[in-house]
Amino acid sequence: MDLSKTALLVIDVQMAFVYRDENNEPRSAPGAEANIAQLLSAFRQSDLKIIHIHHHSKVEGSPFVAGLPGAVVQEFVSPAEGEAVYIKHVNSSFIGTTLDADLREQEIEHLVMCGATANHCVETTTRMAGNLGFDTYYVSDGVWAYGEVGPDGKSHTPDEVHSMTLSNMHGEFATVVTTQEIIANLG
């Protein structure tokens, strides 16, 4: 991975998820935020590109509507001066933004994905990145998932949802890696 052509995407680490956690909603990867903080620190120390993606829903009742407390970015991932911020209104960070064009203009080829949630916005952005031809790395312990109920009524635990997302990503849309594997490559 050519680090000069690499960017870290921090996707949707917003307060709505803190509120879910405070309501004791079960989730996977309890250490994901600490791993995201490590990635941010390592990328900043190496003076590498960091991109923040924030979700501002246009769906009435969503906790991510701009101006609501749930849409606020969690403090530990607050963008530093010079770090790009993109506002999206759907699951993919590429829809309705200039992200793709900006990455190509800056000759970015490698994307490292982390954030929330594993099976929604991070997965959707990763799928599109892979389809658009980016060499994409999905940080398995830098994302988390909540439980889901399928259309057949079957309940899936947060760990099952997380595992399935990793299975969907690896080798098809991205290479699944850990935080420490990424940090070691920044060496």
Secondary structure, DSSP 8 states (H G I E B T S, - for coil): --GGGEEEEEE--BHHHHHHHHTT--BS-TTHHHHHHHHHHHHHHTT-EEEEEEE-B-STT-TTBTTSGGGSB-GGG---TT-EEEEESSS-TTTTSSHHHHHHHTT--EEEEEEE-TTTHHHHHHHHHHHTT-EEEEEEEEEE-B-EE-TTS-EE-HHHHHHHHHHHHBTTTBEEE-HHHHHHHH-
